């Protein structure tokens, strides 16, 4: 598995747990429904993969040295 995919899935899983379970408990709104959990799971994993891919592309072009144009 590519490193950016591992990073993206890890980040998405972390955000899923935080937003689906921890945040409602801290907010005192115990509305944890099955549909809500499934939606947040899919949304956060896709968002995590997008984040991992964008960071991979940014890192790829971050260290490119551009010659000075005269």
C-alpha positions in Angstrom: 0.0 0.0 0.0 1.3 3.4 -0.9 2.3 5.7 2.0 -0.1 8.5 1.0 -3.0 5.9 1.1 -1.9 4.7 4.5 -1.8 8.3 5.8 -5.1 9.2 4.2 -6.9 6.2 5.6 -5.4 6.7 9.0 -6.4 10.4 9.1 -9.9 9.5 7.8 -10.3 6.8 10.5 -9.1 9.2 13.2 -11.5 11.9 12.0 -14.4 9.3 11.8 -13.9 8.3 15.4 -13.6 11.8 16.6 -16.5 13.2 14.7 -18.9 10.3 15.0 -18.4 9.3 18.7 -16.2 11.7 20.7 -17.6 15.0 19.5 -21.3 14.1 20.1 -20.4 13.0 23.6 -18.5 16.2 24.4 -21.3 18.3 22.8 -24.0 16.5 25.0 -26.0 15.6 22.0 -26.2 11.8 22.1 -27.7 11.5 18.6 -25.5 8.7 17.3 -27.6 6.9 14.7 -26.6 4.2 12.3 -27.2 6.4 9.2 -25.2 9.2 10.7 -22.3 6.9 11.5 -22.3 5.3 8.0 -22.4 8.7 6.4 -19.5 10.0 8.5 -17.5 6.9 7.9 -17.7 7.1 4.1 -17.2 10.9 4.1 -14.2 10.9 6.4 -12.4 8.1 4.6 -12.9 9.8 1.2 -11.8 13.1 2.7 -8.7 11.4 4.2 -7.8 9.9 0.9 -8.1 13.2 -0.8 -6.0 14.8 1.9 -3.3 12.1 1.6 -3.3 12.5 -2.2 -3.0 16.2 -2.1 -0.2 16.1 0.4 1.6 13.5 -1.8 1.3 15.8 -4.8 2.4 18.8 -2.9 5.4 17.0 -1.4 6.4 15.8 -4.9 6.6 19.4 -6.3 7.8 21.1 -3.1 11.4 20.3 -3.6 11.7 21.1 -7.3 14.4 23.7 -7.9 13.5 26.2 -10.5 16.4 27.8 -12.3 16.7 31.5 -12.2 15.3 33.0 -15.4 17.2 36.0 -16.8 
